Amino acid sequence: MTPARRRSRAAAGFTLLELLAALVVFGLILVALTSGLRFGRQALHAEDRDTVAQDQIGPVDSTLRSLIARAWPGTTLTTARFSGTARTLSFRTELPEGLSVARTRDAHVTIGVDAAHRLYITWLPAYQNWIIPKPFPYRVDLLTGVDHIEFAYWDPSLNLPPGGWVPAWAGTSAPKLLRIRLVFTQGAGLRWPDIVVATARDPWVF
């Protein structure tokens, strides 16, 4: 074999290696682009999910916080009537504007989740004496797709360890803090951080 033919075959061999290297590099670039697109789609879906949660749950969050923050703490003459379990909560509070259909916004409220996975509140005006037969409570459905709601209670009088909460409350006064956790159904695709509210209504503002 002449030197010229050897040089020609060597050149052809180097060209093939370069082609294989280029294909490998091109494949790596495609993998990187595919991974980037997948990550971008996941981030977009997560952003859309968070936006939906903000639109749906944000107003509910504000409503629950308003009701709890205005809970009647009770006085020496009038007890708080604050009673709660891990799944339901009943108390006296001041309804937000636009929610009450009575002359007074002071009402006895119950919060819970029904068998159809609807978060609801029911209420009746907090009249001392009814001059007519007491009607059925008014009801408003706040949110759908809720598997259940979890309430937890904290008060310094309980001497709980740091981070400790109790799953029920029944007393003549309201707890100082209330934690609300919304657990959604699997198909809802929603999540929301715990709602922690202080019950700090002035007992003399009635």
C-alpha positions as CSV (number, residue, x, y, z in Angstrom):
1,M,0.0,0.0,0.0
2,T,1.4,3.3,-1.0
3,P,1.8,6.2,1.5
4,A,-0.8,8.2,-0.5
5,R,-3.4,5.5,-0.1
6,R,-2.6,5.2,3.6
7,R,-3.1,8.9,4.1
8,S,-6.4,8.7,2.2
9,R,-7.8,5.9,4.4
10,A,-6.6,7.6,7.6
11,A,-8.4,10.8,6.5
12,A,-11.6,8.8,5.8
13,G,-11.3,7.2,9.3
14,F,-10.9,10.5,11.0
15,T,-13.9,11.9,9.2
16,L,-16.1,8.9,10.4
17,L,-15.0,9.5,14.0
18,E,-15.8,13.1,13.7
19,L,-19.2,12.3,12.4
20,L,-19.9,9.9,15.3
21,A,-18.7,12.5,17.8
22,A,-21.0,15.1,16.2
23,L,-23.9,12.7,16.4
24,V,-23.2,12.1,20.1
25,V,-23.0,15.8,20.8
26,F,-26.2,16.4,18.9
27,G,-27.9,13.6,20.9
28,L,-26.8,15.2,24.1
29,I,-28.2,18.6,23.0
30,L,-31.5,17.0,22.1
31,V,-31.7,15.3,25.6
32,A,-30.9,18.6,27.3
33,L,-33.6,20.5,25.2
34,T,-36.2,17.8,26.0
35,S,-35.4,17.9,29.7
36,G,-35.6,21.7,29.6
37,L,-39.0,21.6,27.8
38,R,-40.3,19.0,30.3
39,F,-39.2,21.2,33.2
40,G,-40.8,24.2,31.6
41,R,-44.1,22.4,31.2
42,Q,-44.0,21.2,34.8
43,A,-43.2,24.7,36.0
44,L,-46.1,26.1,33.9
45,H,-48.5,23.6,35.2
46,A,-47.4,24.3,38.8
47,E,-47.9,28.0,38.2
48,D,-51.4,27.4,36.7
49,R,-52.3,25.2,39.7
50,D,-51.1,27.8,42.2
51,T,-53.1,30.4,40.4
52,V,-56.2,28.3,40.5
53,A,-55.7,27.7,44.2
54,Q,-55.2,31.4,44.8
55,D,-58.4,32.3,42.9
56,Q,-60.5,29.6,44.6
57,I,-59.1,29.3,48.1
58,G,-57.8,32.8,48.7
59,P,-61.3,34.3,49.3
60,V,-62.2,31.3,51.5
61,D,-59.0,31.8,53.5
62,S,-60.0,35.5,54.0
63,T,-63.5,34.6,55.1
64,L,-62.4,32.0,57.6
65,R,-59.8,34.3,59.1
66,S,-62.3,37.1,59.4
67,L,-64.8,34.8,61.2
68,I,-62.3,33.4,63.6
69,A,-60.6,36.7,64.3
70,R,-64.0,38.1,65.3
71,A,-65.0,35.2,67.5
72,W,-66.9,36.2,70.7
73,P,-64.4,35.6,73.6
74,G,-67.1,35.7,76.3
75,T,-67.4,37.8,79.3
76,T,-68.3,37.3,83.0
77,L,-71.9,37.7,82.0
78,T,-72.0,35.9,78.6
79,T,-70.0,32.8,77.8
80,A,-68.2,32.3,74.5
81,R,-70.1,29.2,73.4
82,F,-67.0,28.2,71.5
83,S,-67.1,24.4,70.8
84,G,-65.0,22.5,68.3
85,T,-63.8,19.1,67.4
86,A,-61.2,18.0,64.8
87,R,-63.8,18.2,62.0
88,T,-66.4,20.8,63.0
89,L,-66.4,24.1,64.7
90,S,-69.3,26.2,66.2
91,F,-68.9,29.6,67.8
92,R,-70.3,33.1,68.0
93,T,-68.8,35.7,65.7
94,E,-69.5,38.7,63.6
95,L,-70.3,38.0,60.0
96,P,-68.5,39.8,57.1
97,E,-70.5,42.5,55.3
98,G,-72.7,41.1,52.6
99,L,-73.1,37.7,54.2
100,S,-75.7,38.4,56.8
101,V,-79.4,38.6,55.8
102,A,-80.6,39.7,59.2
103,R,-80.5,43.1,60.9
104,T,-77.5,42.0,63.0
105,R,-74.2,40.6,61.8
106,D,-73.6,38.9,65.2
107,A,-74.3,35.2,64.7
108,H,-73.8,31.7,65.8
109,V,-71.7,30.0,63.1
110,T,-70.8,26.4,62.3
111,I,-68.0,25.4,59.9
112,G,-67.7,21.9,58.4
113,V,-67.4,19.7,55.4
114,D,-70.4,17.6,54.2
115,A,-70.5,14.1,52.5
116,A,-70.3,15.8,49.1
117,H,-66.9,17.3,49.9
118,R,-68.2,20.8,50.2
119,L,-66.8,23.2,52.8
120,Y,-69.7,25.1,54.2
121,I,-70.7,27.6,56.9
122,T,-74.2,27.7,58.5
123,W,-75.4,30.5,60.8
124,L,-78.3,32.0,62.7
125,P,-78.5,35.5,64.2
126,A,-77.3,35.6,67.8
127,Y,-80.6,36.8,69.3
128,Q,-81.1,36.3,73.0
129,N,-84.8,35.7,72.6
130,W,-86.6,34.6,69.4
131,I,-90.1,36.1,69.0
132,I,-90.8,33.6,66.2
133,P,-89.9,29.9,65.9
134,K,-86.2,29.6,65.3
135,P,-85.7,29.0,61.5
136,F,-83.3,26.5,59.9
137,P,-79.7,27.9,59.8
138,Y,-78.7,29.8,56.7
139,R,-76.0,28.0,54.7
140,V,-73.3,29.0,52.2
141,D,-71.0,26.6,50.4
142,L,-67.5,28.1,50.3
143,L,-65.5,25.5,48.4
144,T,-65.8,22.1,46.6
145,G,-63.4,19.2,46.4
146,V,-62.5,19.3,50.1
147,D,-62.0,15.8,51.5
148,H,-62.1,17.1,55.1
149,I,-61.1,19.9,57.4
150,E,-58.9,19.6,60.4
151,F,-59.2,22.0,63.4
152,A,-56.7,22.3,66.2
153,Y,-56.7,24.6,69.2
154,W,-54.1,26.3,71.4
155,D,-54.3,28.3,74.6
156,P,-51.6,29.2,77.2
157,S,-53.8,27.8,79.9
158,L,-53.3,24.3,78.5
159,N,-49.5,24.3,79.2
160,L,-48.8,22.6,75.9
161,P,-45.3,21.7,74.8
162,P,-43.8,23.9,72.0
163,G,-45.8,23.3,68.8
164,G,-48.5,21.4,70.7
165,W,-52.2,21.6,69.7
166,V,-55.3,19.9,71.0
167,P,-57.9,18.4,68.6
168,A,-61.0,19.6,70.5
169,W,-62.2,22.6,72.5
170,A,-65.2,23.0,74.7
171,G,-65.2,25.8,77.2
172,T,-66.7,29.1,78.3
173,S,-64.0,31.0,76.5
174,A,-62.4,30.9,73.0
175,P,-58.9,29.5,72.5
176,K,-56.2,32.1,71.8
177,L,-55.2,30.4,68.5
178,L,-57.0,28.2,66.0
179,R,-55.4,26.2,63.2
180,I,-57.4,25.2,60.1
181,R,-56.0,22.6,57.7
182,L,-57.9,22.0,54.4
183,V,-57.4,18.5,53.0
184,F,-58.5,18.2,49.4
185,T,-59.8,15.3,47.4
186,Q,-57.2,13.5,45.2
187,G,-58.8,14.7,42.0
188,A,-59.0,18.4,43.1
189,G,-55.2,18.9,42.5
190,L,-55.2,21.7,45.1
191,R,-53.2,22.4,48.2
192,W,-53.1,25.3,50.7
193,P,-50.9,26.1,53.7
194,D,-52.4,25.8,57.2
195,I,-54.5,28.8,58.4
196,V,-53.5,30.0,61.8
197,V,-55.7,32.7,63.3
198,A,-55.8,34.5,66.7
199,T,-59.2,35.0,68.3
200,A,-58.8,38.6,69.5
201,R,-62.2,40.2,69.3
202,D,-62.8,43.0,71.8
203,P,-65.4,41.6,74.2
204,W,-66.9,45.1,74.6
205,V,-67.4,45.7,70.9
206,F,-70.8,44.0,70.4
